[in-house]
Amino acid sequence: MTGVRQSAITRRQLIVAAAGILESGCKTTPSIPPPTIQFTRIPQADVAGSDKHDIIEGTVAGSGKGQQIVLYAKNGSWWLQPLRQAPFTKILPNAKWRNATHLGSDYAALLVNPDYRPPQNLKVLPAVGGPVIAVSVTAGAKVSPSALLNFSGYEWRARNAPSSRGGRNNSYSAENAWTDERGALHLRIRKNGERFECTEIALTRSLGYGTYSFVVRDFSKVAPRLTLEMFTWDYSGSDQNNREMDVVMRRRLGAPMVTARFVVQPYQVQSNVYEFNLPPGPHRHSFRWEAGQVEFATASASNLKRVVAQHDFTMGIPTPGVESARIAFYLPNGGPKDLAEGEVVIDRFEYTP
């Protein structure tokens, strides 16, 4: 009887084991979702095509080592963005990406391997396969009329997104920038509820080499620490410090005069900064950008022969890209004592090639 019982137990164990093998064989390995691209900031639609540009942003899920984003804007066919000589957009450690793009009716982002060589122009976007890992397409956005304004004969776009310029994560509102009946530009910092909102405007097109001038009314009565900055910036120019060149002014706490600076980035290099005191009154701030040289100057707006400061930079000068002239009025890094409302007026902006 013992042998019969053992034989029955053995048969039962074999059946259970076989069922386990069959069950494990039927199980499938969980599939990994393919990489995807999402847009988080979409430029305005421009069906006619133009030399205007804007910022485009997004995120990537599932990207691999060395992979990058390639951007296209559609103007009839698809055109590589932002420049033929700068065709790739880096993916940041937080999976976000950002760059400049010329405007189009639609926008496309491709996730590609390092060996991908993007064509400058395409009739049809490539399909996923080979070095192209993912493709995402979106129509251009409708722009709010309040985000655009005309100043000194140029179109400017007012910022609505937060920014950490100056070391503080400031909020911005397009309502804080407007022109009056004489065409002068007003920029303000205003408390809205529990938060302060700053202002920044940017030209919608690049101007390149030439002279950029800003006539600013008396800044000496603005609250201490509030900062006015007139500068160039290019989201596609990270290899050239974003092609940033600045005229910055603020009054330090307890200081009788405004402190101003001419800067060619990076500002951490001592020779890239020239600082001076700015007397009361309206002034014309300008910089002449040429190949290998930038010449800054500040003079009295009523008498340009009365030069307050002048300085030439000849090292680390960027070349033109997709930069735009910008004007920002913002709160610097600091504590509650630095929070204050304020307003500045820029009478005119001028550019000469």
DAZI-V131182 format. One record per residue. N is the residue number from 0. RES is the residue in three letters. SS is DSSP state (~ for helix, > for strand, _ for the rest). Layout:
# DAZI-V131182
N_RES_SS ; N_RES_SS
This chain:
# DAZI-V131182
0_MET__ ; 1_THR_~ ; 2_GLY_~ ; 3_VAL_~ ; 4_ARG_~ ; 5_GLN_~ ; 6_SER_~ ; 7_ALA_~ ; 8_ILE_~ ; 9_THR_~ ; 10_ARG_~ ; 11_ARG_~ ; 12_GLN_~ ; 13_LEU_~ ; 14_ILE_~ ; 15_VAL_~ ; 16_ALA_~ ; 17_ALA_~ ; 18_ALA_~ ; 19_GLY_~ ; 20_ILE_~ ; 21_LEU_~ ; 22_GLU_~ ; 23_SER_~ ; 24_GLY_~ ; 25_CYS_~ ; 26_LYS__ ; 27_THR__ ; 28_THR__ ; 29_PRO__ ; 30_SER__ ; 31_ILE__ ; 32_PRO__ ; 33_PRO__ ; 34_PRO__ ; 35_THR_> ; 36_ILE_> ; 37_GLN_> ; 38_PHE_> ; 39_THR_> ; 40_ARG_> ; 41_ILE__ ; 42_PRO__ ; 43_GLN_> ; 44_ALA_> ; 45_ASP__ ; 46_VAL__ ; 47_ALA__ ; 48_GLY__ ; 49_SER__ ; 50_ASP__ ; 51_LYS_> ; 52_HIS_> ; 53_ASP_> ; 54_ILE_> ; 55_ILE_> ; 56_GLU_> ; 57_GLY_> ; 58_THR_> ; 59_VAL_> ; 60_ALA_> ; 61_GLY__ ; 62_SER__ ; 63_GLY__ ; 64_LYS__ ; 65_GLY__ ; 66_GLN__ ; 67_GLN_> ; 68_ILE_> ; 69_VAL_> ; 70_LEU_> ; 71_TYR_> ; 72_ALA_> ; 73_LYS_> ; 74_ASN__ ; 75_GLY__ ; 76_SER__ ; 77_TRP_> ; 78_TRP_> ; 79_LEU_> ; 80_GLN_> ; 81_PRO__ ; 82_LEU_> ; 83_ARG__ ; 84_GLN__ ; 85_ALA_> ; 86_PRO__ ; 87_PHE__ ; 88_THR_> ; 89_LYS__ ; 90_ILE__ ; 91_LEU__ ; 92_PRO__ ; 93_ASN__ ; 94_ALA__ ; 95_LYS_> ; 96_TRP_> ; 97_ARG_> ; 98_ASN_> ; 99_ALA_> ; 100_THR_> ; 101_HIS_> ; 102_LEU__ ; 103_GLY_> ; 104_SER__ ; 105_ASP_> ; 106_TYR_> ; 107_ALA_> ; 108_ALA_> ; 109_LEU_> ; 110_LEU_> ; 111_VAL_> ; 112_ASN__ ; 113_PRO__ ; 114_ASP__ ; 115_TYR__ ; 116_ARG__ ; 117_PRO__ ; 118_PRO__ ; 119_GLN__ ; 120_ASN_> ; 121_LEU_> ; 122_LYS__ ; 123_VAL__ ; 124_LEU__ ; 125_PRO__ ; 126_ALA__ ; 127_VAL__ ; 128_GLY_> ; 129_GLY__ ; 130_PRO__ ; 131_VAL_> ; 132_ILE_> ; 133_ALA_> ; 134_VAL_> ; 135_SER_> ; 136_VAL_> ; 137_THR_> ; 138_ALA_> ; 139_GLY__ ; 140_ALA_> ; 141_LYS__ ; 142_VAL__ ; 143_SER__ ; 144_PRO_~ ; 145_SER_~ ; 146_ALA_~ ; 147_LEU_> ; 148_LEU_> ; 149_ASN_> ; 150_PHE_> ; 151_SER__ ; 152_GLY__ ; 153_TYR_> ; 154_GLU_> ; 155_TRP_> ; 156_ARG_> ; 157_ALA_> ; 158_ARG__ ; 159_ASN__ ; 160_ALA__ ; 161_PRO__ ; 162_SER_> ; 163_SER__ ; 164_ARG_~ ; 165_GLY_~ ; 166_GLY_~ ; 167_ARG__ ; 168_ASN__ ; 169_ASN_> ; 170_SER_> ; 171_TYR_> ; 172_SER__ ; 173_ALA_~ ; 174_GLU_~ ; 175_ASN_~ ; 176_ALA_> ; 177_TRP_> ; 178_THR_> ; 179_ASP__ ; 180_GLU__ ; 181_ARG__ ; 182_GLY__ ; 183_ALA__ ; 184_LEU_> ; 185_HIS_> ; 186_LEU_> ; 187_ARG_> ; 188_ILE_> ; 189_ARG_> ; 190_LYS_> ; 191_ASN_> ; 192_GLY__ ; 193_GLU__ ; 194_ARG_> ; 195_PHE_> ; 196_GLU_> ; 197_CYS_> ; 198_THR_> ; 199_GLU_> ; 200_ILE_> ; 201_ALA_> ; 202_LEU_> ; 203_THR__ ; 204_ARG_> ; 205_SER__ ; 206_LEU__ ; 207_GLY__ ; 208_TYR__ ; 209_GLY_> ; 210_THR_> ; 211_TYR_> ; 212_SER_> ; 213_PHE_> ; 214_VAL_> ; 215_VAL_> ; 216_ARG__ ; 217_ASP__ ; 218_PHE__ ; 219_SER__ ; 220_LYS__ ; 221_VAL__ ; 222_ALA__ ; 223_PRO__ ; 224_ARG__ ; 225_LEU_> ; 226_THR_> ; 227_LEU_> ; 228_GLU_> ; 229_MET_> ; 230_PHE_> ; 231_THR_> ; 232_TRP_> ; 233_ASP__ ; 234_TYR__ ; 235_SER__ ; 236_GLY__ ; 237_SER_~ ; 238_ASP_~ ; 239_GLN_~ ; 240_ASN_~ ; 241_ASN_~ ; 242_ARG_~ ; 243_GLU__ ; 244_MET_> ; 245_ASP_> ; 246_VAL_> ; 247_VAL_> ; 248_MET_> ; 249_ARG_> ; 250_ARG__ ; 251_ARG__ ; 252_LEU__ ; 253_GLY__ ; 254_ALA__ ; 255_PRO__ ; 256_MET__ ; 257_VAL_> ; 258_THR_> ; 259_ALA_> ; 260_ARG_> ; 261_PHE_> ; 262_VAL_> ; 263_VAL_> ; 264_GLN__ ; 265_PRO__ ; 266_TYR__ ; 267_GLN__ ; 268_VAL__ ; 269_GLN_~ ; 270_SER_~ ; 271_ASN_~ ; 272_VAL_> ; 273_TYR_> ; 274_GLU_> ; 275_PHE_> ; 276_ASN_> ; 277_LEU_> ; 278_PRO__ ; 279_PRO__ ; 280_GLY__ ; 281_PRO__ ; 282_HIS_> ; 283_ARG_> ; 284_HIS_> ; 285_SER_> ; 286_PHE_> ; 287_ARG_> ; 288_TRP_> ; 289_GLU_> ; 290_ALA__ ; 291_GLY__ ; 292_GLN_> ; 293_VAL_> ; 294_GLU_> ; 295_PHE_> ; 296_ALA_> ; 297_THR_> ; 298_ALA_> ; 299_SER_> ; 300_ALA__ ; 301_SER__ ; 302_ASN__ ; 303_LEU__ ; 304_LYS__ ; 305_ARG__ ; 306_VAL_> ; 307_VAL_> ; 308_ALA_> ; 309_GLN_> ; 310_HIS_> ; 311_ASP_> ; 312_PHE_> ; 313_THR__ ; 314_MET__ ; 315_GLY__ ; 316_ILE__ ; 317_PRO__ ; 318_THR__ ; 319_PRO__ ; 320_GLY__ ; 321_VAL__ ; 322_GLU__ ; 323_SER_> ; 324_ALA_> ; 325_ARG_> ; 326_ILE_> ; 327_ALA_> ; 328_PHE_> ; 329_TYR_> ; 330_LEU_> ; 331_PRO__ ; 332_ASN__ ; 333_GLY__ ; 334_GLY__ ; 335_PRO_~ ; 336_LYS_~ ; 337_ASP_~ ; 338_LEU__ ; 339_ALA__ ; 340_GLU__ ; 341_GLY_> ; 342_GLU_> ; 343_VAL_> ; 344_VAL_> ; 345_ILE_> ; 346_ASP_> ; 347_ARG_> ; 348_PHE_> ; 349_GLU_> ; 350_TYR_> ; 351_THR_> ; 352_PRO__
